[in-house]
Amino acid sequence: MKILAPPVEAPGLYDLTSEEYHADPCPIPSLNHTVARILHEQTPLHAFNAHPRLGAEKVKRERIMDIGTAVHALAIGKGAKITRLNFKDYRTKAAQETRDALMASGVTPLLSDDYDTVESMWPQMRAAIEDVAGAKIETLHREISAIAKQGDYWSRSMIDVMTPDLRLLIDAKTTATANPERFGKSVMNYYATAVAFYFQTLDLIDPKGKGKRRFIFIAQERDCPEAITYHELDHSALTYADNLMQRARLRWAMCQASNTWPAYDRGPHIVYPNPWDIDVDGAEQISASE
């Protein structure tokens, strides 16, 4: 499938910068996984307030996020611009002013120690990506945005790495632990819905690939870069996540069509104790033993 350049005027694959993608370049405000997840976990009003073209406020950046951003950009050879700051921390005014000026110009600054961490990580992350893909990084789609339209509403996904046939997607994650069991729980709790949302978006522009895609997470530890594990959802996990995201898409379409973004039902909501909180017999036994 041909890679298109902005402006976004039709569904397809686009080569957008991170800034263009996150600002939402679609003809009308579009749905991405972040907002879909908020629709699932909270309310349409929360989703409205998180959307860049509706009610969003600026997202606060954190050092850990910048490390992940830097490893990602260097490993895939595309993305954020990175520079090293010769400061140990941001306690001094000079460090803060230098950091803020670089961020304002679109550069991701890294403290000396953080830069050293990134330098130890990214070559191994690139090797892991190429191992999973079975191809050199230069031959893969990197940070390509999938833009889809379903009925009257639009959706979008920016994919870390993808094979040109759109069948294998790879997401690089930096983490405190790549322990298979512990990171697997993170995938189920936080990232499974992203897989489903990305697949749904791609299925709209590449229907022949529906049911034929794979999504692999690569987890790499920040403190031990050699510790890398691969993770993939099983069928039941993907089905569960797919149902959640289909509901979020329907909710988005209904809110956008009616231009109403309700919060929670005000209630009153009945509050009740847990069964063990009212175990009178158990309480009497404890009192008797005392």
C-alpha positions in Angstrom: 0.0 0.0 0.0 1.3 3.4 -1.0 2.5 5.8 1.8 0.8 9.1 1.5 2.0 12.6 2.6 -0.2 15.1 4.5 -2.6 16.8 4.3 -5.0 13.9 5.3 -7.9 13.9 2.9 -8.7 10.2 2.5 -8.2 7.0 4.5 -4.8 5.3 4.0 -1.3 5.1 5.4 0.5 8.4 6.0 4.0 9.5 6.8 3.3 12.0 9.6 5.5 13.5 12.2 4.6 12.7 15.8 3.5 16.3 16.3 1.2 16.1 13.2 -0.3 12.8 14.4 -0.9 13.8 18.0 -2.5 17.1 16.9 -5.0 15.0 14.9 -4.8 15.9 11.2 -8.1 14.3 10.1 -10.9 16.3 8.5 -12.9 16.1 11.7 -11.8 15.1 15.2 -10.8 11.5 15.1 -10.6 8.6 17.6 -7.3 7.1 18.6 -6.5 4.4 21.2 -5.8 6.7 24.0 -9.2 8.4 23.8 -10.9 5.1 23.1 -9.4 3.7 26.3 -10.7 6.7 28.2 -14.2 6.1 26.7 -14.0 2.6 28.0 -12.7 3.3 31.5 -14.3 6.7 32.2 -16.9 8.8 30.3 -17.4 10.7 27.0 -16.7 13.9 28.9 -13.3 12.6 30.0 -12.6 11.6 26.4 -13.7 15.1 25.2 -11.3 16.7 27.6 -8.4 14.4 26.5 -8.8 15.1 22.8 -6.4 17.5 21.2 -9.0 19.2 19.0 -11.7 19.3 21.7 -10.8 20.0 25.3 -7.3 18.7 25.9 -4.7 20.3 28.1 -0.9 19.9 27.5 0.4 16.5 28.6 3.2 16.7 31.3 6.4 15.0 30.2 8.4 12.8 32.5 12.1 11.6 32.4 11.1 8.0 32.1 8.9 8.8 29.1 11.8 10.7 27.5 14.1 7.7 27.9 11.6 5.5 26.1 11.1 8.1 23.4 14.8 8.3 22.8 15.4 4.5 22.7 12.5 4.2 20.3 13.7 6.9 18.0 17.3 5.7 17.8 16.3 2.0 17.5 14.0 2.5 14.5 16.0 5.4 13.0 13.1 7.7 13.0 11.2 10.0 15.3 12.1 12.4 18.0 15.4 14.5 17.9 17.6 13.7 20.9 20.4 15.7 22.5 22.6 15.2 25.6 22.6 17.8 28.4 25.8 17.9 30.5 23.8 18.2 33.8 23.3 15.6 36.5 19.8 16.8 37.3 17.4 19.7 36.7 17.9 21.5 40.0 19.8 24.5 38.7 18.2 27.3 36.8 20.6 26.8 33.9 19.6 23.2 33.5 15.9 24.1 33.6 16.2 26.9 31.0 18.3 24.7 28.7 15.8 21.9 29.0 12.8 24.1 28.4 14.4 25.8 25.3 15.2 22.5 23.7 11.7 21.1 24.4 10.2 24.3 22.9 12.2 23.6 19.7 11.0 20.1 19.4 14.1 18.4 20.8 14.0 15.7 23.5 16.8 16.6 26.1 18.4 13.9 28.2 20.5 14.3 31.3 24.0 12.8 31.1 23.1 9.6 33.0 19.9 9.1 31.0 21.7 9.6 27.7 24.2 6.9 28.7 21.3 4.6 29.6 19.8 5.1 26.2 23.1 4.5 24.4 23.3 1.1 26.1 19.8 0.2 25.2 19.0 1.2 21.6 21.4 -1.1 19.6 20.0 -4.1 21.4 16.4 -2.9 20.9 17.1 -2.5 17.1 18.5 -6.0 17.0 15.4 -7.4 18.7 13.1 -5.6 16.3 15.0 -7.0 13.3 15.0 -10.5 14.9 11.2 -10.4 15.3 10.6 -8.9 11.8 13.2 -11.1 10.1 14.3 -8.0 8.2 16.5 -5.0 8.4 15.0 -1.9 10.0 15.4 0.1 6.8 13.0 -2.2 4.9 10.2 -1.8 7.5 7.5 0.8 7.9 8.4 3.0 10.9 6.1 5.4 12.7 3.5 5.2 9.9 0.0 6.4 10.7 -3.0 4.4 9.7 -6.0 6.7 9.0 -9.4 5.1 8.6 -13.0 6.1 8.1 -16.1 4.2 9.2 -19.4 5.8 8.3 -19.1 9.4 9.2 -16.3 9.2 11.7 -12.5 8.9 11.5 -9.9 6.9 13.5 -6.1 6.9 13.6 -3.2 4.8 14.9 0.5 5.5 14.7 2.4 2.2 14.5 5.9 1.8 15.8 7.1 -0.8 13.3 5.2 -2.7 10.6 6.1 -5.0 7.7 5.2 -3.6 4.3 2.5 -6.2 3.9 0.8 -4.8 7.0 0.7 -8.3 8.6 3.2 -7.9 11.4 3.2 -5.0 13.9 5.9 -4.5 16.5 5.8 -2.2 19.5 9.0 -1.4 21.4 8.6 -0.9 25.2 11.2 0.1 27.7 10.3 -1.1 31.2 11.5 -1.7 34.8 11.1 -5.4 34.3 10.8 -7.7 31.2 9.9 -10.6 33.4 7.5 -12.6 31.2 4.8 -13.0 33.9 5.0 -9.5 35.2 5.2 -7.7 31.8 2.5 -10.1 30.4 0.2 -8.7 33.1 1.0 -5.1 31.9 0.2 -6.1 28.3 -3.2 -7.5 29.4 -4.0 -4.5 31.7 -2.7 -1.6 29.6 -1.7 -2.6 26.0 -4.2 -5.3 24.8 -6.8 -2.8 23.8 -4.1 -1.0 21.7 -3.6 -4.2 19.7 -7.3 -4.5 19.0 -7.7 -0.8 18.1 -4.7 -0.9 15.7 -6.1 -4.1 14.0 -9.5 -2.5 13.7 -8.1 0.6 12.1 -5.9 -1.4 9.6 -8.8 -3.7 8.8 -10.8 -0.7 7.6 -8.1 0.2 5.0 -6.8 -3.3 4.3 -9.8 -5.6 4.7 -7.9 -8.5 3.0 -5.6 -8.6 6.0 -8.3 -9.0 8.6 -7.6 -12.0 10.9 -4.1 -12.4 9.4 -2.2 -9.9 11.5 0.2 -10.4 14.4 1.3 -7.9 17.0 4.5 -8.5 19.0 5.6 -6.4 22.0 9.3 -6.2 22.7 10.0 -5.4 26.4 13.5 -4.2 27.3 14.6 -3.4 30.9 16.2 0.0 31.4 18.6 -1.1 34.1 19.6 -4.4 32.3 19.3 -3.7 28.5 20.2 -7.3 27.7 17.0 -8.5 29.4 14.5 -8.5 26.5 11.3 -10.6 26.1 8.7 -10.9 23.4 4.9 -10.9 24.0 1.8 -11.7 22.0 -1.9 -11.9 22.9 -3.7 -15.2 22.6 -7.0 -15.4 20.8 -9.1 -15.0 23.9 -7.3 -11.9 25.0 -7.5 -10.3 21.6 -11.3 -11.1 21.4 -11.9 -9.6 24.8 -9.9 -6.4 23.9 -11.6 -6.2 20.4 -15.1 -6.2 22.1 -14.0 -3.4 24.4 -12.7 -1.2 21.6 -15.7 -1.9 19.3 -17.9 -0.6 22.1 -15.7 2.5 22.5 -15.9 3.2 18.8 -19.7 3.0 18.9 -19.8 5.3 21.8 -17.5 7.8 20.1 -19.7 7.7 16.9 -22.9 8.3 19.0 -21.3 11.2 20.9 -19.9 12.8 17.8 -23.1 12.5 15.9 -25.2 14.1 18.7 -22.4 16.4 19.9 -23.1 15.4 23.5 -20.4 14.3 25.9 -22.0 13.2 29.1 -20.2 12.5 32.4 -21.2 9.8 34.9 -24.9 9.3 35.8 -25.2 11.3 39.1 -27.2 8.7 40.9 -27.7 8.3 43.8 -25.6 5.2 43.6 -26.1 2.6 46.3 -23.0 2.0 48.4 -22.7 -1.5 50.0 -20.1 -3.3 52.1 -18.2 -6.3 51.0 -19.5 -9.6 52.3 -16.5 -10.1 54.6 -17.2 -6.6 56.2 -20.5 -7.9 57.6 -19.3 -11.4 58.7 -20.9 -11.1 62.2 -20.1 -14.7 63.1 -16.5 -14.2 62.3 -16.3 -11.0 64.3 -17.9 -12.8 67.3 -15.3 -15.6 67.1 -12.5 -13.0 67.1 -14.0 -11.2 70.1 -14.3 -14.6 72.0 -10.7 -15.5 71.3 -9.6 -12.2 72.7 
